[in-house]
Amino acid sequence: MFSHTVPKKLLEQFAYDDPRTRSKRLWQYQKGIPPWWKGSPKTVTAWDGHFADPANAAKEEQLELRLKQEFEDPVNDFIEMIGYRTFYLSPTHIRLLTGYVRMLFTRSVGRRAASIENAKTKMDAFRSLVKDDKKLSELTARYTMEAIRLGLPVTEMVTKEQVIEITEKQIAEHTRPDEPQRDYIQAVETMMTFPDEGMLNGQWGIIPTDAEHPFVIGDAPVVTMERTEGNRLYFGIGFARPNVEVFLPVSPTACIHVLPQVARTREVQRPSPVEVNMAQAAFATKHCFGNINSPEIDAILQPEFGKVRLGITGFNTHHIDHNAVLFDILMGRRPQAA
């Protein structure tokens, strides 16, 4: 089954009416290749098996339907109006867009690929644990005390060897070839369930531009950045990080700009269309799309393509001690905030 990572309706906002095909088409920008005129909003971001669940063959179609009914359709009712002078971002619009933006980020090919890195990190933490005698000793004591608390018959302490055996079984269970896809499907369902309060309670605005300097949209259209005091841009900052800004172009002349409710240490400067387009290329897995063939836009996009790889060069968790987090969880403690 082909599932869509960027909704057709959103892509159509960036399409032009092509007289040759008598249909809507997109100019397609790609690293090292001249712009191509024939991209179709119906197919350019459709991927076979993207939401396939190894444990449930019916889940793929169910997720696609939920994404459409719960997140896309409500926003499609007003998406064409965003950018009009008379349009007002009401609390209802913001609530609906919060879910829409979150799911656009989560359903991207880049986010799916990040599950591979996430699964590896998780298993590395388990493997490190079985080599740490001190932590194993603490876990054996904890499991023994827990058994006593539950009133289970305990004739002797849980042994370190038993803890290692349990851990190795968990490693074996979670090192299947399809484990990253399982993790990804779980992440998609989790993101559907819990609202992003930081985004919902942030500051929402719309950045306008003119038809001569349009926005493009990438195949991973929800992008983030931080601007330093020296006016340097860092793309791929997490949604909860200080000074993060979030962008989603919704037409060639309008881009949603969100300042999530996080710590801010500097004044926000409205980004230019060039900077937004740079971010779109940086996050793109392969393509950016637009309504015109512009050598100027292509020159801006080319050096930025593919700079952000989720889980590696963007939205990574290198600053987190995953071994400590896992140990805290197994000990029944709340992991310390990163």
N, C-alpha and C positions, 0 to 999 in steps of 0.2 A: 504494500500500500504506500502511495506517495503522500507524505504529510508536508504541510506548509510551515515554514519557519517565519516567514513574513507574510501577513495576510494579503490576499489579492487586492482587497479594497484599498489598503494603504499604498501598495505599489501603483495602483491605478492613479493615485493622486500625482504621481511623478511621470506618468506616461503622456505621450503625445499621440495625436490621431494620424496614423500613417496612411497616405493615399494608396500606396502600393498593395498593402494587405487589407485595407479598409477595416482596420482594427487598431486597438490601442497597443503601442509598442514603447519600449524603454531603450534609451541609449545605455549601453553596458560598458563600464570602464573596468579594466583589469590590468594587473601588473605586466608590463612589457608588451602589451598588445594594444593596437589602436582601438579607439571606441567603435563598438559594433551596434548597429541600429535596430536589430531584429529581436531584442529580448521581449518575451511575453510575460505580462503580469501574472498569468495563470500558471506558468511553469518555471520561472527563473529561480525560485527558492523552494521548489518541491523536491523532497528527498525520499527515496525509497527506504522504508523501514525506520524512519527517524524516531518514531514513538513506539516501536515494537517492544513488547514486554516478553522476555524469554520465559516468564512464568505464566503468562496469560495471553493467548493469541487474540482474544477479543479486546484487550486493553487499548491497542493502538487506535482503533476506530472510536472507542469510547472517549479517549483523551482528545482526539481531533474534534469530536462533537462538543465536548465540554468547553474547549478553548473557544470554539465559535459562539456557542450560546451564552456562556457566562462572561466572556471577556471581549470578543470581537464585536458581536452584534450591537451591544449597548453603545459602544464608542462609534461604530459605523453610522449611527443615527445622527451624529453631529460632527463627524470628522471633517466633512467638506466645508464646514463653517469656520473652523479654526483658522485664524489669520484675518478674517473679515474685521473691519473696524468696529462693527456693531456686536461682535462676539464677546461674551463675558464668561470667563472661567468661573463658573459657580461651584459651590461645595460639592454638588452632585457630579459635575463634570470631573472635578479633581478626584473624587472617590473612584469613579469608573476608570479614569486614566491611570490611577495608581496601580490598579490590578492589571490593566492593559500593558503598561510599561514594564511591570515586573515579569509578566509572562512573555513579552517580546524578548526580554533579555534571557530568560530561562530556556526558551524553546530554540535558541540559536544553535547552529552547528558548532560554533566555538564553545558554547557552554557544555554541549554534549561531549566534545572532545576533552574538556577539562575533567570529566569523570574518570578518564584513564589515569590522569595524574593524581586525582583524589584517592582512587582505589590503591594505587601504589604507595602513597603516603601512609594510608591507614595500615597496610600490611607491613610496611617498614617499622611502624611503631610497635606492632605485635611482635615482630622478630627481635626487636631491640629488648623488649620486655623479658623474653625467655632467656636472655643472656645476662640479666641483671639480678644477681643473687639477693641483694638488699631488698629490692622491690618484690621479688618472689617470696621472700620470708614474710614481709608485711602482708602480702595477699593471703598467704596460708593462714596466718593468725586471724585475719579479718574474716575469711570464709569459715573458720572454725567457730569463732564467736557468733557469727550469723546463724550457723546451724544450731548452736545452743539457744540463741534467742528465739528461734522458731520452734524449739522443743523437739528437735530431731534427735534420735538416739546417736550419741557421739561417744565412741569408745576410745578414740585417739584423735590427735590433731590431723587436719588435712595436711598432706605432705607436699613438699615442693615439687616432687615428681608428678603428682596428680594435677597441680596447677599448670605445669608445663604441658602435660598431656591435653588438658582442656584447651589451652591456648593454641597448641598446634592443630587441634581439630578445627578451631575457629579460622586459623590461617588457611587450612585446606579447603574449608567451606567457602571462603571468600576469595580464592585465587582461581576461580573458574574463568574461562575465556569470556563469558558473558557478564561477569561481575560489574564492569563499568557501565554497561547498559542497564543493568538492574538498579545500580545506584542512581543513574540519570533519571529513570522513570520515577523512582521514589522521590527525587528532588523536584521533579515537575509537579507531582501530586501534592507535595508539601507546600510548594510555593502557591498552589491554587487555594490552599486551605487557610493560610495565615496571612493577614494583611501586613504590609510594610508601613509601620507607624511613622518611621522617620520620613519616608516619602510623603505619606498622607498629610502629615503635619508640617511639611516644609513650605517654602515659598515657591509658588508656581507663576510662571510668566510665559510670554510668547515673544520670540525674537523674529522681527520681520526683515525681509530683504526685498529687492526689486527683481523683476524678471531678467534683467541683464546680469545679475550676480546670484544665480539660484543655488539653493541647497541641493545636494544629492542625498540619496539614501543608500546605506550599505546593506549587505545581507545579514549583518548583525547590528541593527539600527540604533539600539539603546547604548549610548556611549557615555563615558565619564572622564573627567579630567580635573586636575588641580592646577591653578595658576600661582606661581611663586611670586614673591615680592620683586624679583628680577624679571618678571614677565615671561618666565619659562613655563611651558606647558608639559604636564605629565599626564599621559593617557593611561586608562586602566586602573583608576583608583577605586577601591571598594566603596559601596554605597554608604557605609557607616563611618568612613574615614573623615578626619577633619578637613574642612574646606572643599569637600567634593562637590562637583557640579555635574548634573545629569542632563543629557540632551536627547531629543527624539525629533528629527525633522518629520513633518506630517504633510508637507507640500513643498514645491520649489520656492515658495515665498514665505513659509512659516515653519518655525522650529520651536517645540516645547522646551522650556528651560526650567529645571527644578533645582532648588537649593534644599536638599534634605535637612532635617532638623539635627544638625551635628555641630560640634564646636567649630567656630570660625575665628580666625586670628588676623584676617586681612579683609579689606574692602573688596567686594565683588565687582569685577569689570565685565560688562556685557561682551561676550565673544563675537567676533566677526563671522560672516558666512564662510570665509576662508578657513578659519580655525575649526568651525563645526565640520566642514568637509574634510579637513585633515584628520579629525577624529574618526569620521565615518570610514575613511580608508584604513586607518590604523587598526580598527576593530574588524574590518571585513575579512571573512574567510577567503573570499575570492573576488567578489564583484562589488562595485557601487553602481547605482542606476540614476539616471536623470532624464529630463525632458528635452535636452538639447545636446548637440555635439559641440563641445567647447574645448579647443586646444588649451586654453588657460586653465580650465578645471582639471583637465587631464594632467597638466604639468604640476598642479598642486597635489593631486592624488598619488602620482607615481612613486615618489620617494617615501610615502607614508604607508603604502599597502603592507598589511600583515605584521605591523610592528607589535601589536598586542595579541598575545596568545594566552587565553584565559587559563589560569592555574600555573603559568610559567612566567611570562613577562607582564601580565596584568591579572588583577584579582588573585594574586598568589597568597599563600599563607606561610611564606618563609619566616615571617616574624613570630610565628607561633611555635612553641615547643610541643609538638604533637605527642612525643613520648610522655611528657608530663600530663597533658590533657587526658590521654588514654588511661594513665595510672590513676588520676583523680576520679575518673568515671568508674573504673573497676573497684576503687576503694569506697565508692558511694558518696564522693564529695563533689560539690559543684566546681567545675574547672574555673580557674582564675581567668578574669577578663584579659583579652590580649591587649 
